[in-house]
């Protein structure tokens, strides 16, 4: 498990999770993420089980759809802040078409 909560982070370096072959859980709660780019996550998608994004201003207007693919083995915890029609929706309740 890696925890980066309460750090005012807005993005992750592309090589963030390189050389972490057994990492299964990442907590990014209470930061300032509006989206998550796929590049940092690629090395660990096979073993990833949980991504915690609670209390981040996540924009769920398609920008995180790659994390919600139907073949994904991981759970994403957190809620959408935008767009207005999705505000307050749990990320886990979205499908990969949004």
C-alpha positions in Angstrom: 0.0 0.0 0.0 1.1 3.5 -0.8 -0.5 6.5 0.9 -0.2 10.1 -0.5 -3.2 11.6 1.3 -3.3 15.3 2.4 -0.6 16.5 0.1 -2.4 18.9 -2.2 -1.2 16.8 -5.2 -2.7 17.5 -8.6 -0.9 14.9 -10.7 1.6 12.0 -10.5 4.8 11.6 -12.4 4.6 9.2 -15.4 7.2 6.8 -13.7 5.5 7.0 -10.2 4.8 3.3 -9.9 7.7 1.8 -11.9 9.5 -1.0 -10.1 6.6 -1.6 -7.7 5.6 -5.1 -8.8 3.5 -6.0 -5.8 1.7 -2.8 -5.1 -2.0 -3.4 -4.8 -3.5 -0.3 -3.1 -2.9 3.4 -3.6 -4.6 6.1 -1.4 -4.7 9.6 -2.8 -7.4 11.0 -0.5 -7.8 14.7 0.3 -5.6 16.0 -2.5 -6.5 18.2 -5.5 -6.8 15.6 -8.3 -9.3 16.5 -11.0 -8.2 13.6 -13.2 -5.8 10.8 -13.4 -3.7 10.2 -16.5 -3.1 6.5 -17.3 0.7 6.6 -17.8 1.7 6.3 -14.1 -0.7 3.4 -13.6 0.3 1.2 -16.5 3.0 -0.7 -14.7 0.7 -1.9 -12.0 -2.7 -2.3 -13.6 -2.4 -6.1 -13.5 -2.1 -6.3 -9.7 -3.9 -3.1 -8.6 -6.9 -3.8 -6.3 -7.9 -0.5 -4.8 -7.4 3.2 -5.7 -8.8 5.6 -3.0 -9.6 9.1 -4.3 -11.9 10.3 -1.5 -12.2 14.1 -1.1 -10.6 15.1 -4.4 -12.4 17.3 -7.0 -12.6 14.6 -9.6 -13.9 15.5 -13.0 -15.9 12.4 -14.2 -16.6 13.8 -17.7 -14.6 11.0 -19.5 -11.2 11.8 -18.0 -11.1 8.7 -15.8 -12.9 6.3 -18.1 -9.8 4.3 -18.6 -9.9 3.3 -14.9 -13.5 2.1 -15.2 -13.0 -0.4 -18.0 -15.2 -3.5 -17.6 -12.2 -5.8 -17.5 -10.5 -3.8 -14.7 -9.8 -5.8 -11.6 -9.5 -2.9 -9.2 -12.0 -0.8 -7.3 -12.0 3.0 -7.4 -13.3 4.8 -4.3 -14.3 8.4 -4.4 -17.0 10.7 -5.8 -17.3 13.0 -8.8 -17.2 16.7 -8.3 -17.9 17.6 -11.9 -19.7 17.8 -14.3 -22.8 19.0 -12.5 -24.9 16.1 -13.6 -22.5 13.7 -12.0 -21.5 15.7 -8.9 -21.8 13.5 -5.8 -21.9 10.2 -7.9 -19.6 7.5 -6.6 -16.9 6.7 -9.1 -17.6 3.0 -8.6 -21.1 3.6 -9.9 -20.0 5.0 -13.2 -19.4 2.8 -16.3 -16.6 3.1 -18.8 -18.8 5.0 -21.3 -18.7 8.3 -19.2 
